[in-house]
Structure formats: C-alpha cells, structure tokens
Amino acid sequence: MPKHILVLAAILATFGPLAMAGQSPPAPAVGFGLQRTTVLVTDIDKSLDFYQRIGLLKASDTVTKVTDQGGVFGAADLPLTADSKTGRLVVMQTGTGQAQLALLAYNDPPLPSARGNLVGVGIGDIIMTIEVPDIQGAANRLAQIGTRFQRNTVRFTQITADGSQQTGQHFLAFDPDGHMVEVSQLDKR
C-alpha cells in the first residue's frame, strides 16, 4: 500500500472526528516522539540479516533472563503465548540513529506465533516503512536470501504535510516472520 494512503488514513483517524465536530486538533506536545518499534521474531539471526540487507545498522544486542534486573518481560508482564525464561533484544537503527527498530526473540521455550494468517495482512498487523538511498540495491540483497516480495518496485506520488507532491519508488516484501515491510526511495527535490 502506498505510503501516502497510510498517512492519509492516519490523519483521518486522528483528526477526522475533531474536524467534524468543528474543533482544532491539539498542538503537538513538546518533547514527544516515537522512540522505537519492537517486533517479536522467531529466528533473530534471520531477521537481523533481513533488516541489515535493507540498510539498518545494529546498535545493541542483549540477552537477558527473567531473573535479571530489567530483564525480559515475562508471562507475568505480557500476555505471551509461552512462559519464556530468556530473550534476546537486538536494536537496529538508521545511519543517523533517529529511527529504531528492535527485534525481540524469546527462548526457553520459544514463542509460537499468535498470528493466524502468515501469508496475508490483517487487523493487528503492522506495515513498517524503511526509506533507503538505493532501492534497487536493497531489493537485490533481499532477493539473495529468498525474500518473498508482495509488489516489485513501482513509482508513487504522495502529498506532503505542506501540500506539495513528493515522488519516489517503493516495493513491498515480507520479513522472515511474515511482517510486511515497505521499502521506499524518495526522489531528490
């Protein structure tokens, strides 16, 4: 799905009810920002390889036990599908360090999937968008490991916050656990 449709849906979902009621949206909070997105994965090494091929860098790699202070969230903390005792958290980031994606795998025992449909996208799923400087290079590196592509590279046009048009290219692929990833490259203005 093109990024501009996702952005428009998010804007309408957030501000649509306010606009219909004749109210202005709230001012952004100072110091507010999305810190990180964490994705639960089955095989952290395969997922690490997938996201590194897109261009993300490993910022940290930690193995913890439930008994460690600040260790993994256990079944007492989260509604996990198994009572795992150890976990590995790998934090990935862009070259600028401004955006982070964390990969979390539970071991002893590993978590079974809570997703019913690993071949499609539905409610409760996420679509991650990662912007890259070389989209063809990213696609080639992902193809080398047998990545399943939903859509090959196509051009798109989106409307930016200031009302101007931004163009670029993107493709859709599934990571090793079936999470959909949109990889995009914006044209230089």
FIMI-497760 format. One record per residue (C-alpha): residue number from 0; residue in one letter; x, y, z. Coordinates in pm, 1 decimal, m for minus. Layout:
N
+-----+------+----------+----------+----------+
|  nr | rest |        u |        v |        w |
+-----+------+----------+----------+----------+
| NUM |    A |        X |        Y |        Z |
...
+-----+------+----------+----------+----------+
***
This chain:
189
+-----+------+----------+----------+----------+
|  nr | rest |        u |        v |        w |
+-----+------+----------+----------+----------+
|   0 |    M |      0.0 |      0.0 |      0.0 |
|   1 |    P |    148.9 |    338.5 |    m93.5 |
|   2 |    K |    278.7 |    542.5 |    196.4 |
|   3 |    H |     50.6 |    835.6 |    111.7 |
|   4 |    I |   m259.3 |    619.4 |    169.1 |
|   5 |    L |   m129.6 |    509.3 |    510.4 |
|   6 |    V |    m50.2 |    870.3 |    605.0 |
|   7 |    L |   m392.8 |    991.3 |    492.0 |
|   8 |    A |   m566.7 |    712.9 |    685.5 |
|   9 |    A |   m369.7 |    801.4 |    999.0 |
|  10 |    I |   m455.6 |   1171.6 |    962.8 |
|  11 |    L |   m823.7 |   1099.3 |    912.5 |
|  12 |    A |   m833.6 |    853.5 |   1202.3 |
|  13 |    T |   m661.3 |   1103.3 |   1432.1 |
|  14 |    F |   m819.3 |   1431.8 |   1333.0 |
|  15 |    G |  m1133.1 |   1335.0 |   1138.6 |
|  16 |    P |  m1367.6 |   1327.3 |   1443.0 |
|  17 |    L |  m1228.9 |   1662.1 |   1565.7 |
|  18 |    A |  m1273.4 |   1828.8 |   1227.5 |
|  19 |    M |  m1630.3 |   1705.1 |   1201.4 |
|  20 |    A |  m1706.4 |   1848.1 |   1544.7 |
|  21 |    G |  m1562.5 |   2186.6 |   1439.3 |
|  22 |    Q |  m1265.4 |   2158.6 |   1675.6 |
|  23 |    S |   m898.7 |   2213.7 |   1600.8 |
|  24 |    P |   m654.1 |   1928.5 |   1652.2 |
|  25 |    P |   m438.6 |   1955.2 |   1965.3 |
|  26 |    A |    m96.2 |   2117.6 |   1937.9 |
|  27 |    P |    191.1 |   1868.5 |   1932.1 |
|  28 |    A |    342.2 |   1801.8 |   2272.5 |
|  29 |    V |    695.3 |   1932.8 |   2329.6 |
|  30 |    G |    947.3 |   1651.5 |   2361.4 |
|  31 |    F |    707.9 |   1399.3 |   2206.3 |
|  32 |    G |    845.1 |   1144.5 |   1963.1 |
|  33 |    L |    819.3 |    782.6 |   1861.9 |
|  34 |    Q |   1115.5 |    617.9 |   2031.1 |
|  35 |    R |   1122.9 |    267.7 |   1889.1 |
|  36 |    T |    909.5 |    m10.7 |   1742.4 |
|  37 |    T |    967.8 |   m363.2 |   1872.4 |
|  38 |    V |    884.9 |   m666.8 |   1659.0 |
|  39 |    L |    866.7 |  m1018.8 |   1801.9 |
|  40 |    V |   1054.7 |  m1260.7 |   1576.5 |
|  41 |    T |   1111.6 |  m1636.0 |   1558.5 |
|  42 |    D |   1472.6 |  m1650.8 |   1436.0 |
|  43 |    I |   1652.1 |  m1332.8 |   1536.8 |
|  44 |    D |   1958.8 |  m1406.5 |   1322.1 |
|  45 |    K |   1746.4 |  m1440.1 |   1004.5 |
|  46 |    S |   1558.9 |  m1120.0 |   1092.7 |
|  47 |    L |   1884.6 |   m938.6 |   1168.8 |
|  48 |    D |   2020.5 |  m1042.6 |    826.6 |
|  49 |    F |   1697.9 |   m926.5 |    653.6 |
|  50 |    Y |   1698.7 |   m577.3 |    809.5 |
|  51 |    Q |   2074.5 |   m532.4 |    765.2 |
|  52 |    R |   2030.3 |   m607.1 |    392.3 |
|  53 |    I |   1781.1 |   m319.7 |    377.9 |
|  54 |    G |   2044.2 |    m96.5 |    537.5 |
|  55 |    L |   1968.4 |    m80.3 |    910.6 |
|  56 |    L |   2264.1 |    m98.4 |   1149.7 |
|  57 |    K |   2287.8 |   m299.7 |   1471.3 |
|  58 |    A |   2301.5 |    m58.1 |   1766.8 |
|  59 |    S |   2287.6 |   m311.5 |   2051.5 |
|  60 |    D |   2243.9 |   m683.8 |   2114.0 |
|  61 |    T |   2142.7 |   m802.9 |   2460.8 |
|  62 |    V |   2049.5 |  m1142.6 |   2602.3 |
|  63 |    T |   1863.2 |  m1132.9 |   2933.0 |
|  64 |    K |   1686.3 |  m1372.5 |   3166.8 |
|  65 |    V |   1359.9 |  m1319.8 |   3351.6 |
|  66 |    T |   1564.0 |  m1310.1 |   3674.9 |
|  67 |    D |   1789.7 |  m1024.4 |   3551.8 |
|  68 |    Q |   1708.0 |   m676.3 |   3677.7 |
|  69 |    G |   1543.2 |   m503.5 |   3384.1 |
|  70 |    G |   1543.8 |   m838.8 |   3203.6 |
|  71 |    V |   1292.7 |   m969.4 |   2953.9 |
|  72 |    F |    924.2 |   m912.2 |   3004.3 |
|  73 |    G |    787.9 |  m1248.5 |   3112.4 |
|  74 |    A |    442.6 |  m1401.8 |   3109.3 |
|  75 |    A |    360.4 |  m1210.1 |   3429.9 |
|  76 |    D |    415.6 |   m883.5 |   3238.0 |
|  77 |    L |    280.3 |   m958.7 |   2889.0 |
|  78 |    P |     15.1 |  m1194.8 |   2752.8 |
|  79 |    L |    278.6 |  m1421.9 |   2596.1 |
|  80 |    T |    188.6 |  m1746.6 |   2421.6 |
|  81 |    A |    457.0 |  m1928.1 |   2627.2 |
|  82 |    D |    634.7 |  m1867.1 |   2958.9 |
|  83 |    S |    982.1 |  m1797.0 |   2818.5 |
|  84 |    K |   1274.3 |  m1752.1 |   3055.9 |
|  85 |    T |   1530.4 |  m1579.8 |   2829.4 |
|  86 |    G |   1514.7 |  m1330.4 |   2548.4 |
|  87 |    R |   1740.8 |  m1155.5 |   2302.4 |
|  88 |    L |   1681.4 |   m793.2 |   2205.4 |
|  89 |    V |   1865.1 |   m650.8 |   1904.1 |
|  90 |    V |   1813.0 |   m279.2 |   1844.0 |
|  91 |    M |   1858.0 |   m169.0 |   1483.3 |
|  92 |    Q |   1878.7 |    191.7 |   1367.2 |
|  93 |    T |   1921.8 |    408.3 |   1063.6 |
|  94 |    G |   2260.5 |    559.8 |    985.4 |
|  95 |    T |   2150.7 |    883.7 |   1152.7 |
|  96 |    G |   2030.3 |    697.6 |   1462.3 |
|  97 |    Q |   1698.9 |    883.9 |   1453.0 |
|  98 |    A |   1474.9 |    579.6 |   1398.5 |
|  99 |    Q |   1499.8 |    247.1 |   1577.2 |
| 100 |    L |   1353.6 |    m97.0 |   1521.9 |
| 101 |    A |   1401.8 |   m358.0 |   1792.2 |
| 102 |    L |   1393.1 |   m731.1 |   1719.9 |
| 103 |    L |   1291.8 |   m944.3 |   2019.1 |
| 104 |    A |   1312.2 |  m1323.8 |   2030.6 |
| 105 |    Y |   1212.3 |  m1532.5 |   2330.6 |
| 106 |    N |   1384.7 |  m1862.5 |   2407.3 |
| 107 |    D |   1342.3 |  m2147.2 |   2656.3 |
| 108 |    P |   1073.8 |  m2209.1 |   2528.6 |
| 109 |    P |   1038.0 |  m2000.3 |   2211.5 |
| 110 |    L |    704.5 |  m1829.2 |   2149.7 |
| 111 |    P |    467.8 |  m1985.8 |   1899.3 |
| 112 |    S |    306.0 |  m1748.7 |   1653.9 |
| 113 |    A |     m4.8 |  m1565.4 |   1770.4 |
| 114 |    R |    m80.6 |  m1466.6 |   1410.0 |
| 115 |    G |   m340.5 |  m1677.4 |   1238.1 |
| 116 |    N |   m251.2 |  m1585.5 |    880.9 |
| 117 |    L |    116.9 |  m1569.9 |    794.5 |
| 118 |    V |     57.1 |  m1513.5 |    422.8 |
| 119 |    G |   m159.0 |  m1202.3 |    437.8 |
| 120 |    V |   m206.7 |   m879.1 |    627.8 |
| 121 |    G |   m495.7 |   m811.9 |    864.4 |
| 122 |    I |   m604.6 |   m620.8 |   1171.6 |
| 123 |    G |   m332.7 |   m616.1 |   1436.3 |
| 124 |    D |    m51.1 |   m636.2 |   1182.4 |
| 125 |    I |    187.1 |   m352.7 |   1110.2 |
| 126 |    I |    348.5 |   m233.7 |    789.9 |
| 127 |    M |    694.1 |    m89.9 |    850.0 |
| 128 |    T |    825.3 |    165.2 |    602.7 |
| 129 |    I |   1200.0 |    199.8 |    567.1 |
| 130 |    E |   1348.4 |    468.7 |    343.7 |
| 131 |    V |   1670.8 |    377.5 |    166.3 |
| 132 |    P |   1913.1 |    566.2 |    m62.5 |
| 133 |    D |   1940.4 |    274.3 |   m313.2 |
| 134 |    I |   1614.8 |     83.6 |   m360.3 |
| 135 |    Q |   1745.5 |   m147.8 |   m633.0 |
| 136 |    G |   2044.0 |   m245.0 |   m417.6 |
| 137 |    A |   1812.5 |   m324.1 |   m123.0 |
| 138 |    A |   1584.1 |   m533.9 |   m346.7 |
| 139 |    N |   1881.1 |   m726.3 |   m487.7 |
| 140 |    R |   2023.5 |   m800.4 |   m141.0 |
| 141 |    L |   1682.5 |   m923.6 |    m18.7 |
| 142 |    A |   1635.2 |  m1141.3 |   m328.7 |
| 143 |    Q |   1968.6 |  m1313.5 |   m249.6 |
| 144 |    I |   1813.7 |  m1464.5 |     66.9 |
| 145 |    G |   1487.5 |  m1570.3 |    m96.3 |
| 146 |    T |   1269.7 |  m1286.6 |     34.2 |
| 147 |    R |    903.1 |  m1306.3 |    m67.2 |
| 148 |    F |    802.5 |   m983.9 |   m244.8 |
| 149 |    Q |    439.6 |   m873.7 |   m248.1 |
| 150 |    R |    498.0 |   m597.5 |   m502.1 |
| 151 |    N |    800.1 |   m524.6 |   m717.6 |
| 152 |    T |    939.5 |   m173.1 |   m735.0 |
| 153 |    V |    688.7 |     82.8 |   m866.8 |
| 154 |    R |    675.0 |    463.2 |   m872.8 |
| 155 |    F |    444.9 |    662.6 |   m644.0 |
| 156 |    T |    339.2 |   1019.6 |   m573.9 |
| 157 |    Q |    237.9 |   1137.6 |   m227.1 |
| 158 |    I |    117.5 |   1466.3 |    m83.7 |
| 159 |    T |    343.9 |   1603.4 |    192.3 |
| 160 |    A |    238.2 |   1793.2 |    504.2 |
| 161 |    D |    292.9 |   2128.5 |    328.8 |
| 162 |    G |     67.4 |   2025.0 |     37.6 |
| 163 |    S |    345.5 |   1970.9 |   m216.7 |
| 164 |    Q |    398.8 |   1648.7 |   m408.5 |
| 165 |    Q |    680.9 |   1405.9 |   m336.1 |
| 166 |    T |    764.4 |   1125.7 |   m577.7 |
| 167 |    G |    966.2 |    811.2 |   m541.1 |
| 168 |    Q |    975.0 |    434.6 |   m574.9 |
| 169 |    H |    880.4 |    156.2 |   m337.9 |
| 170 |    F |    832.1 |   m219.7 |   m308.2 |
| 171 |    L |    662.8 |   m444.2 |    m54.7 |
| 172 |    A |    830.6 |   m750.4 |     96.1 |
| 173 |    F |    772.2 |   m988.0 |    385.7 |
| 174 |    D |   1036.4 |  m1031.1 |    656.8 |
| 175 |    P |   1120.6 |  m1385.1 |    779.4 |
| 176 |    D |    821.7 |  m1379.3 |   1021.0 |
| 177 |    G |    570.2 |  m1251.9 |    766.7 |
| 178 |    H |    569.8 |   m882.8 |    870.7 |
| 179 |    M |    513.8 |   m661.5 |    569.2 |
| 180 |    V |    789.5 |   m409.5 |    501.5 |
| 181 |    E |    757.2 |   m122.0 |    256.2 |
| 182 |    V |   1098.4 |    m15.0 |    127.8 |
| 183 |    S |   1097.3 |    326.3 |    m38.4 |
| 184 |    Q |   1334.1 |    570.7 |   m201.6 |
| 185 |    L |   1221.4 |    930.8 |   m241.2 |
| 186 |    D |   1328.6 |   1131.0 |   m544.8 |
| 187 |    K |   1559.0 |   1422.1 |   m470.3 |
| 188 |    R |   1380.4 |   1756.2 |   m479.3 |
+-----+------+----------+----------+----------+
***
